[in-house]
Structures are given as structure tokens and as C-alpha cells.
């Protein structure tokens, strides 16, 4: 099958929403409200300072996966770290090298813009994803992520920490 990785645009919004809903449920058992996703993804598609999306498409230009990345300024290194924000490949297309194609597109743009490195979060129990990311060159870092939770209601679920089926 002939595939292509390209920057996503507003014509891809429905696919990006569908992929993000599936990614949240699959990776963390979370439900994400499609209308909230539409608002967030549309904002990013209209403003690359928020995030950039790429899609991988088949010969009919139908997306079957996506990746999005955002940039974080480092005052210590006077440059941007690039972070993978979301990643999804439809299950029937997994294990065929498409993750590497998506990551190569992000990495190439990061390097063109003199980014410092490409980073991502992966749930510590998601062993399948960890192995897949390691296969395309990621390695476990020396850092752990620490958080302070927002006491306000989570906008995308209506409740803080709502899991799929809890609403």
C-alpha cells in the first residue's frame, strides 16, 4: 500500500477527533468529549504555536493515523524541546512501520527548526507502546514526571479523572 505523511489541516478534523477519542480510551481508559476535542484540535490547526498535527494517509488520502507535537522553550539550552502530544495508528495498520514514518516526519521538522530533542510521555504500564517507541529510537529518560492536579473540573470529561463508563 502506498502511504504518505503530511501536515494535517481542517479537512482532517473528524479523523483527528476519532483518533484522539480512541487513543484516550485505549491508552488510559479515559473518555474525551468530541466537542471539546474539536475545539482544542481546531485551535491547534489554526495556530501552529499551540501544536502541529501530521496524518498518515493511504493512496486515497484517507487518514489512518496521526501524531501531534508541541514545543517547550528551554532557557538553559536556548532552544525548544519538542514533545509528542498525541499518537494514534488504527489497529489494523500497526506493526507495519508506520509509527517510524510518522516519527520521522516530526523529527525532520524538529531538526529543520534546530530543536533540541524529541520527547514524549508514555504510561509506565503501557508496555506495548514503550516497546514500539523504543523500536523507533526513543529511550527511557532520567526524569520522572511530577504533577500537581488542577482542583477545577476537567473540561473534557465534566469530572476530574473520569474513566470511560463513569459518566
SULVEN-V779475 format. One record per residue. N is the residue number from 0. RES is the residue in one letter. PSI is psi in whole degrees, 0 to 359 (none if undefined). Layout:
[[N:RES:PSI] [N:RES:PSI]]
This chain:
[[0:X:134] [1:X:126] [2:X:163] [3:X:143] [4:X:130] [5:X:162] [6:X:140] [7:X:155] [8:X:182] [9:X:337] [10:X:343] [11:X:2] [12:X:316] [13:X:320] [14:X:318] [15:X:320] [16:X:312] [17:X:314] [18:X:321] [19:X:320] [20:X:313] [21:X:320] [22:X:314] [23:X:317] [24:X:315] [25:X:314] [26:X:323] [27:X:2] [28:X:23] [29:X:149] [30:X:130] [31:X:133] [32:X:120] [33:X:322] [34:X:322] [35:X:318] [36:X:318] [37:X:316] [38:X:312] [39:X:314] [40:X:320] [41:X:318] [42:X:318] [43:X:320] [44:X:332] [45:X:351] [46:X:98] [47:X:351] [48:X:339] [49:X:308] [50:X:161] [51:X:137] [52:X:141] [53:X:150] [54:X:151] [55:X:129] [56:X:155] [57:X:186] [58:X:344] [59:X:12] [60:X:26] [61:X:120] [62:X:139] [63:X:8] [64:X:165] [65:X:164] [66:X:146] [67:X:150] [68:X:153] [69:X:167] [70:X:143] [71:X:122] [72:X:137] [73:X:114] [74:X:329] [75:X:326] [76:X:3] [77:X:50] [78:X:180] [79:X:133] [80:X:138] [81:X:134] [82:X:132] [83:X:124] [84:X:318] [85:X:153] [86:X:129] [87:X:136] [88:X:130] [89:X:139] [90:X:323] [91:X:350] [92:X:2] [93:X:155] [94:X:16] [95:X:13] [96:X:4] [97:X:331] [98:X:317] [99:X:320] [100:X:315] [101:X:313] [102:X:322] [103:X:324] [104:X:316] [105:X:313] [106:X:318] [107:X:317] [108:X:320] [109:X:315] [110:X:322] [111:X:326] [112:X:12] [113:X:37] [114:X:156] [115:X:312] [116:X:163] [117:X:129] [118:X:163] [119:X:160] [120:X:141] [121:X:136] [122:X:133] [123:X:337] [124:X:358] [125:X:74] [126:X:326] [127:X:313] [128:X:318] [129:X:314] [130:X:318] [131:X:316] [132:X:322] [133:X:323] [134:X:334] [135:X:11] [136:X:354] [137:X:153] [138:X:157] [139:X:133] [140:X:174] [141:X:358] [142:X:144] [143:X:151] [144:X:131] [145:X:145] [146:X:157] [147:X:119] [148:X:144] [149:X:129] [150:X:350] [151:X:162] [152:X:139] [153:X:120] [154:X:329] [155:X:349] [156:X:341] [157:X:346] [158:X:145] [159:X:128] [160:X:20] [161:X:132] [162:X:159] [163:X:133] [164:X:353] [165:X:347] [166:X:none]]
